[in-house]
Amino acid sequence: MVLDIKFTIIGSLLIFSLIPLYIYRKEIYNRFYKQGDIKKFIRDVDSYLSTNHPRIRFNFNILKKVENEKDIRIKETLIVEDLVGQFVYHEYELYTQKSVTKDKLWNGYDSNSKLLKDNKLPIDWQQRKEAAWLREEGKCNRCGTKSKLVDSQVLLAKQMRNGGGFNLENIVVLCNDCTRVIKSSNLEKTRKDLLILDNLMRKVAN
Ligand SMILES: [Zn+2]
């Protein structure tokens, strides 16, 4: 009997404590979604982009379009997708680079700069790649990100069939993401597979 009364009291208390939850459900719901700090997220992303991709000027026009989005995760994801889109569609053309001084060149440099008959890379190709990478201080020509030599890619500004050679002026240093973008035949597919997307998504609230 005593147990029954205790049970009734506790049960009633529990029910009563749930009523405000029901009455204020909207406010509680809103508060839950307001937890994320969008300003901090924007600051963080902006500083990441200007440090890592200084050659691309990103805009945050997307903020207006998503201002009514309550879920912070959806909002931040939409912002990231827009920024990655700007990275992918950033206009860029491969162009001839500056020369390096003669003292940095090596024996056989001139003769190996010309196209070989069988379309093979010259014997000193690795040396050329490194010299071009040093000239750029490891920075990607398109976005400005800094990569190690092993993670950098090189493309020829002027293709061999158009008279280009293996001379250093014709060698352009690029990061992995930019190489993928330049070589891509399907940018909408490529944009889902970039390092910049992974890095920015790590900043999204979860
Ligand atoms: Zn790049």
Boltz pocket constraint, residues with backbone or C-beta under 6 A from the ligand:
constraints:
  - pocket:
      binder: B
      contacts: [[A, 140], [A, 141], [A, 142], [A, 143], [A, 144], [A, 145], [A, 174], [A, 175], [A, 176], [A, 177], [A, 178], [A, 179]]
      max_distance: 6.0
